[in-house]
Amino acid sequence: MQIAIITGASSGLGREFVKQISQKEPMEEIWVIARRTDRLFHLAKQLSVPIVPIPLDLTKQESFTRFHALLEEKKPDIRILINAAGFGKMGSYKDISLQDSGDMVELNCRALMQVTLLSLPYMSRGARILEICSTASFQPLPGLNVYAASKAFVQSYSRSLRWELFGHGVHVTAVCPYWITDTEFIPVSQENGNPAAIRHFPFSSHARHVVRAALRDSKLNLPVSAPGPVSFLQRFFAKFIPHELIIGCWEGLRRL
Ligand SMILES: NC(=O)c1ccc[n+]([C@@H]2O[C@H](COP(=O)([O-])OP(=O)(O)OC[C@H]3O[C@@H](n4cnc5c(N)ncnc54)[C@H](OP(=O)(O)O)[C@@H]3O)[C@@H](O)[C@H]2O)c1
């Protein structure tokens, strides 16, 4: 049974990936993972491809035991895996609780890695993995410190894994979007954080454009997808401009 697995499918990028994959890719089922069960069942009703809601909290270790058991039982042929579950909190180290800082690392890094490792035995030649990263991975970002560090992990992990999987024909792409304003990411990042840490989101993009570009770049087997002009330019300049200079500019701009 050929399937796609998408985490973070209850909103934002994850939900948009489910919609576009259901239209563009021949899947027998799409497995969707998130905590908000009602949202997953609602999505299942909207689409013609069979959707399998899997309510899991990916910051809890028992979720991976359940996910592993499901894979062992169904033995699917995973053609596409997308790790889109993730969150960030805005503010300095003083503004963000220990719990939130730990959960960012748990979800953005550990859960992404564990879902990937558990899925790999069920992926064969031509299968694709999209690890949702961020432009925050291109350099450190005060005010989004733990989040940016977690995304640097995702970028590094994805790019090395891509090479480790070279002979197996499984493609891995780190998708690095800039701000997207039609998802829940920004409101969630401001809850229990310091909304004033970042005041403006100029030149932001939309989920449907980011998803379309990410699916195209993964088909092209690119190591990194930089969807949109800001992401492309930030990736380019972060390779040449000293990061201390970029951080200095960011510190000025985010206070405007
Ligand atoms: N929006 C942006 O500006 C932006 C920019 C660059 C990168 N990104 C990245 O894009 C990815 C998707 O973000 P988004 O913009 O689509 O935000 P979003 O609308 O808030 O979606 C986040 C998803 O993660 C799921 N999630 C959160 N905590 C979870 C947990 N403990 N267990 C399982 N699922 C959990 C949420 O579902 P439940 O709450 O139902 O569990 C939701 O489906 C994230 O990795 C984010 O870092 C976003």
The ligand as a Gaussian input file, in Angstrom:
#p B3LYP/6-31G(d) Opt

LIG

0 1
 N        4.903000      29.871000       9.494000
 C        6.155000      30.287000       9.386000
 O        6.438000      31.507000       9.372000
 C        7.262000      29.269000       9.255000
 C        8.467000      29.695000       8.688000
 C        9.503000      28.773000       8.568000
 C        9.321000      27.474000       8.990000
 N        8.129000      27.083000       9.546000
 C        8.021000      25.699000       9.999000
 O        6.958000      25.075000       9.318000
 C        6.454000      23.998000      10.109000
 C        4.936000      24.082000      10.118000
 O        4.572000      25.295000      10.750000
 P        3.242000      26.063000      10.354000
 O        3.656000      27.413000       9.891000
 O        2.408000      25.237000       9.484000
 O        2.607000      26.235000      11.809000
 P        1.234000      25.710000      12.436000
 O        0.087000      26.135000      11.587000
 O        1.262000      26.165000      13.851000
 O        1.365000      24.116000      12.376000
 C        2.129000      23.393000      13.320000
 C        1.657000      21.959000      13.330000
 O        2.448000      21.225000      14.283000
 C        1.581000      20.434000      15.066000
 N        2.115000      20.203000      16.407000
 C        2.476000      21.163000      17.306000
 N        2.855000      20.574000      18.451000
 C        2.734000      19.233000      18.266000
 C        2.967000      18.098000      19.082000
 N        3.415000      18.228000      20.354000
 N        2.727000      16.856000      18.578000
 C        2.269000      16.719000      17.309000
 N        2.040000      17.745000      16.480000
 C        2.266000      18.997000      16.959000
 C        0.288000      21.251000      15.159000
 O       -0.813000      20.391000      15.396000
 P       -1.556000      20.212000      16.814000
 O       -1.501000      21.527000      17.513000
 O       -2.934000      19.776000      16.404000
 O       -0.801000      19.128000      17.495000
 C        0.200000      21.810000      13.743000
 O       -0.453000      20.891000      12.893000
 C        7.098000      24.125000      11.480000
 O        8.143000      23.183000      11.596000
 C        7.681000      25.522000      11.462000
 O        8.830000      25.610000      12.264000
 C        7.096000      27.938000       9.673000

